[in-house]
Amino acid sequence: MASAAIDVNQSITGAKTATIRNYTTQPRLTYKTVTGVNGPLVILGNVKFPQFAEIVKLTLPDGTKRSGQVLEVTRNKAVVQVFEGTAGIDAKNTICEFTGDILRTPVSEDMLGRIFNGSGKPIDKGPPVLAEDYLDITGQPINPWSRIYPEEMIQTGISAIDVMNSIARGQKIPIFSAAGLPHNEL
């Protein structure tokens, strides 16, 4: 009986410590429900609560580990883009673990002057980055109402553009032209 009371007290103390350290515990869902592979995409069926942009860890039958990101969610299906390629993925024996986290990159002042790949890993043969923080790679959406209203218009000299599709200074706009026409003279 005293043993049970000690176990309860230890678990309460452990829960308090986890709360203080800002740990979050959540179940990582694991599936073996690959229904198809199409290029760099893996389609998973019968998935419970997949989240858009969630990181997925894939373990191939030979023990190789790869990672990917959920690109599309439709009811109980998820489309995952595998970062390292899909060669060798077996539909019956590949284990997919949904981490519940999004893609984050480490940031610190040690990054200044360094060269990184698209995943944020150093490729300049320097030491690994000691992260001061981990930031979401998608960033925050831009508020279109916060931008300065364009007031100065650019005169191109081509009446069709000036009248039908006026261009403001600082604005990007594509100008399409047929082959052989002087579209570069603008």
KOLTORKE-642629 format. One record per residue (C-alpha): residue number from 1; residue in three letters; x, y, z. Coordinates in steps of 0.25 Angstrom, whole numbers. Example, Ala and Ser with C-alpha at 12.3 -4.5 7.8 and 13.67 -1.06 7.14 Angstrom:
+-----+------+-------+-------+-------+
! seq ! type !    xx !    yy !    zz !
+-----+------+-------+-------+-------+
!   1 !  ala !    49 !   -18 !    31 !
!   2 !  ser !    55 !    -4 !    29 !
+-----+------+-------+-------+-------+
//
This chain:
+-----+------+-------+-------+-------+
! seq ! type !    xx !    yy !    zz !
+-----+------+-------+-------+-------+
!   1 !  met !     0 !     0 !     0 !
!   2 !  ala !    11 !    10 !     4 !
!   3 !  ser !    18 !     6 !   -10 !
!   4 !  ala !     6 !    10 !   -17 !
!   5 !  ala !     5 !    24 !   -10 !
!   6 !  ile !    20 !    26 !   -14 !
!   7 !  asp !    17 !    23 !   -28 !
!   8 !  val !     6 !    32 !   -29 !
!   9 !  asn !    14 !    43 !   -22 !
!  10 !  gln !    26 !    41 !   -32 !
!  11 !  ser !    16 !    42 !   -44 !
!  12 !  ile !    10 !    55 !   -39 !
!  13 !  thr !    24 !    60 !   -37 !
!  14 !  gly !    28 !    56 !   -51 !
!  15 !  ala !    16 !    62 !   -57 !
!  16 !  lys !    19 !    76 !   -50 !
!  17 !  thr !    33 !    75 !   -55 !
!  18 !  ala !    29 !    73 !   -69 !
!  19 !  thr !    19 !    84 !   -68 !
!  20 !  ile !    30 !    93 !   -63 !
!  21 !  arg !    40 !    89 !   -74 !
!  22 !  asn !    29 !    92 !   -84 !
!  23 !  tyr !    29 !    77 !   -89 !
!  24 !  thr !    17 !    73 !   -97 !
!  25 !  thr !    14 !    58 !   -98 !
!  26 !  gln !     5 !    53 !  -109 !
!  27 !  pro !     3 !    40 !  -116 !
!  28 !  arg !    11 !    38 !  -129 !
!  29 !  leu !     2 !    31 !  -138 !
!  30 !  thr !     8 !    20 !  -147 !
!  31 !  tyr !     2 !    13 !  -159 !
!  32 !  lys !     5 !     3 !  -169 !
!  33 !  thr !    -5 !     7 !  -179 !
!  34 !  val !     2 !    12 !  -191 !
!  35 !  thr !    -8 !    11 !  -203 !
!  36 !  gly !     1 !    16 !  -214 !
!  37 !  val !    14 !    23 !  -218 !
!  38 !  asn !    14 !    33 !  -229 !
!  39 !  gly !    28 !    40 !  -232 !
!  40 !  pro !    32 !    47 !  -219 !
!  41 !  leu !    18 !    45 !  -213 !
!  42 !  val !    13 !    34 !  -203 !
!  43 !  ile !    -2 !    33 !  -202 !
!  44 !  leu !    -6 !    27 !  -188 !
!  45 !  gly !   -20 !    22 !  -186 !
!  46 !  asn !   -28 !    20 !  -173 !
!  47 !  val !   -21 !    31 !  -165 !
!  48 !  lys !   -27 !    37 !  -153 !
!  49 !  phe !   -26 !    52 !  -152 !
!  50 !  pro !   -15 !    55 !  -161 !
!  51 !  gln !   -11 !    70 !  -161 !
!  52 !  phe !    -6 !    79 !  -172 !
!  53 !  ala !     9 !    81 !  -173 !
!  54 !  glu !    11 !    70 !  -162 !
!  55 !  ile !    25 !    63 !  -162 !
!  56 !  val !    24 !    48 !  -165 !
!  57 !  lys !    36 !    39 !  -162 !
!  58 !  leu !    36 !    27 !  -171 !
!  59 !  thr !    44 !    14 !  -168 !
!  60 !  leu !    46 !     5 !  -180 !
!  61 !  pro !    47 !   -10 !  -178 !
!  62 !  asp !    62 !   -10 !  -179 !
!  63 !  gly !    62 !    -1 !  -167 !
!  64 !  thr !    65 !    12 !  -175 !
!  65 !  lys !    59 !    24 !  -169 !
!  66 !  arg !    53 !    36 !  -178 !
!  67 !  ser !    45 !    48 !  -175 !
!  68 !  gly !    34 !    55 !  -182 !
!  69 !  gln !    23 !    65 !  -180 !
!  70 !  val !     8 !    64 !  -182 !
!  71 !  leu !     3 !    72 !  -194 !
!  72 !  glu !   -11 !    69 !  -195 !
!  73 !  val !   -22 !    63 !  -186 !
!  74 !  thr !   -35 !    58 !  -190 !
!  75 !  arg !   -44 !    51 !  -180 !
!  76 !  asn !   -35 !    39 !  -175 !
!  77 !  lys !   -25 !    40 !  -186 !
!  78 !  ala !   -12 !    47 !  -186 !
!  79 !  val !    -2 !    51 !  -197 !
!  80 !  val !    12 !    51 !  -192 !
!  81 !  gln !    24 !    57 !  -200 !
!  82 !  val !    36 !    49 !  -197 !
!  83 !  phe !    49 !    58 !  -196 !
!  84 !  glu !    59 !    47 !  -199 !
!  85 !  gly !    52 !    40 !  -210 !
!  86 !  thr !    42 !    28 !  -211 !
!  87 !  ala !    51 !    18 !  -217 !
!  88 !  gly !    50 !     5 !  -209 !
!  89 !  ile !    37 !     8 !  -202 !
!  90 !  asp !    29 !    -4 !  -200 !
!  91 !  ala !    14 !    -2 !  -199 !
!  92 !  lys !    12 !   -14 !  -189 !
!  93 !  asn !    24 !   -12 !  -180 !
!  94 !  thr !    27 !     2 !  -179 !
!  95 !  ile !    24 !     8 !  -166 !
!  96 !  cys !    19 !    23 !  -165 !
!  97 !  glu !    20 !    31 !  -152 !
!  98 !  phe !    12 !    44 !  -151 !
!  99 !  thr !    20 !    53 !  -142 !
! 100 !  gly !    10 !    63 !  -139 !
! 101 !  asp !    20 !    74 !  -142 !
! 102 !  ile !    23 !    83 !  -154 !
! 103 !  leu !    36 !    86 !  -161 !
! 104 !  arg !    45 !    95 !  -153 !
! 105 !  thr !    59 !   100 !  -155 !
! 106 !  pro !    69 !   104 !  -145 !
! 107 !  val !    74 !   118 !  -144 !
! 108 !  ser !    85 !   126 !  -137 !
! 109 !  glu !    96 !   136 !  -140 !
! 110 !  asp !   105 !   124 !  -143 !
! 111 !  met !    97 !   123 !  -157 !
! 112 !  leu !   103 !   136 !  -162 !
! 113 !  gly !   113 !   134 !  -174 !
! 114 !  arg !   109 !   119 !  -174 !
! 115 !  ile !   104 !   111 !  -186 !
! 116 !  phe !    91 !   102 !  -184 !
! 117 !  asn !    83 !    93 !  -193 !
! 118 !  gly !    68 !    94 !  -194 !
! 119 !  ser !    66 !    86 !  -181 !
! 120 !  gly !    74 !    96 !  -173 !
! 121 !  lys !    86 !    86 !  -171 !
! 122 !  pro !   100 !    92 !  -173 !
! 123 !  ile !   107 !    88 !  -186 !
! 124 !  asp !   120 !    96 !  -184 !
! 125 !  lys !   127 !    85 !  -176 !
! 126 !  gly !   126 !    94 !  -164 !
! 127 !  pro !   121 !    90 !  -150 !
! 128 !  pro !   107 !    88 !  -148 !
! 129 !  val !    98 !   100 !  -143 !
! 130 !  leu !    96 !   101 !  -129 !
! 131 !  ala !    81 !   106 !  -129 !
! 132 !  glu !    77 !   118 !  -120 !
! 133 !  asp !    62 !   115 !  -125 !
! 134 !  tyr !    55 !   107 !  -135 !
! 135 !  leu !    46 !   114 !  -145 !
! 136 !  asp !    34 !   110 !  -154 !
! 137 !  ile !    39 !   110 !  -168 !
! 138 !  thr !    26 !   114 !  -174 !
! 139 !  gly !    26 !   128 !  -166 !
! 140 !  gln !    14 !   137 !  -164 !
! 141 !  pro !     4 !   141 !  -176 !
! 142 !  ile !     6 !   155 !  -181 !
! 143 !  asn !    -6 !   164 !  -178 !
! 144 !  pro !   -10 !   170 !  -191 !
! 145 !  trp !   -16 !   182 !  -184 !
! 146 !  ser !    -3 !   186 !  -178 !
! 147 !  arg !     4 !   189 !  -191 !
! 148 !  ile !     5 !   204 !  -196 !
! 149 !  tyr !    -5 !   207 !  -206 !
! 150 !  pro !     2 !   209 !  -220 !
! 151 !  glu !     0 !   223 !  -225 !
! 152 !  glu !    11 !   225 !  -236 !
! 153 !  met !     8 !   219 !  -249 !
! 154 !  ile !    18 !   215 !  -259 !
! 155 !  gln !    16 !   220 !  -274 !
! 156 !  thr !    21 !   208 !  -283 !
! 157 !  gly !    18 !   215 !  -296 !
! 158 !  ile !    10 !   204 !  -301 !
! 159 !  ser !    -5 !   208 !  -301 !
! 160 !  ala !   -10 !   194 !  -299 !
! 161 !  ile !    -3 !   192 !  -286 !
! 162 !  asp !    -4 !   207 !  -281 !
! 163 !  val !   -19 !   206 !  -282 !
! 164 !  met !   -24 !   192 !  -280 !
! 165 !  asn !   -13 !   187 !  -270 !
! 166 !  ser !    -7 !   199 !  -263 !
! 167 !  ile !     6 !   197 !  -255 !
! 168 !  ala !     9 !   203 !  -242 !
! 169 !  arg !    23 !   206 !  -237 !
! 170 !  gly !    28 !   194 !  -229 !
! 171 !  gln !    18 !   185 !  -235 !
! 172 !  lys !    22 !   172 !  -242 !
! 173 !  ile !    14 !   168 !  -254 !
! 174 !  pro !    16 !   158 !  -265 !
! 175 !  ile !    16 !   163 !  -279 !
! 176 !  phe !    14 !   152 !  -289 !
! 177 !  ser !    18 !   152 !  -304 !
! 178 !  ala !    19 !   144 !  -316 !
! 179 !  ala !    32 !   139 !  -321 !
! 180 !  gly !    39 !   149 !  -330 !
! 181 !  leu !    33 !   161 !  -324 !
! 182 !  pro !    41 !   172 !  -317 !
! 183 !  his !    36 !   169 !  -303 !
! 184 !  asn !    50 !   171 !  -297 !
! 185 !  glu !    50 !   186 !  -301 !
! 186 !  leu !    41 !   190 !  -290 !
+-----+------+-------+-------+-------+
//
